[in-house]
């Protein structure tokens, strides 16, 4: 029996475009270890039912547990303060369907 995949769904308004790339560089260190598949990272979007953040990211992990491990990893926790400093963002970690 296979475990359901895990997903990060992140909505972002970048508030400091000059420094935001330092967050991207820091998150790549964690992502190199956990190897998520990047399904969405930016791109065109519309909000047909109301306000929304300007940037969206969806990452697919091998399992829900791996998604949680990546978020709580030492490597990603070093990136979190950078994301919070240079953007307004929301992140949800979701278990997929089998």
Phi, psi and omega in degrees: 000126180273148178276149177295149176290164176242149183227139165261131173241118186235133177241130191223137163246111179289126180254345179220086185296332180291324184259346181304324177303335177292328173294314180303316179297321181289320180291332179297332178295314177292318183295330177297329180279323186258349170052054176288154172271125180275111180270324179217134173209089185086214179089169180294147177203160174226157177240080188294348183237017176141191183296151179203162176287161188277337185233141183226141181226132174232122179245137178252127178250157181307320179215164175300319180299320178295323177298317178293316180301317180297313180301317184275358181295153177303321182296313181287326180296336173288333180277332185306310181300330178291315177301316182291328180284327188252006179202163165258125187211158174231139177228136177231137176250123190235141172276132179279179177268155180280000000 
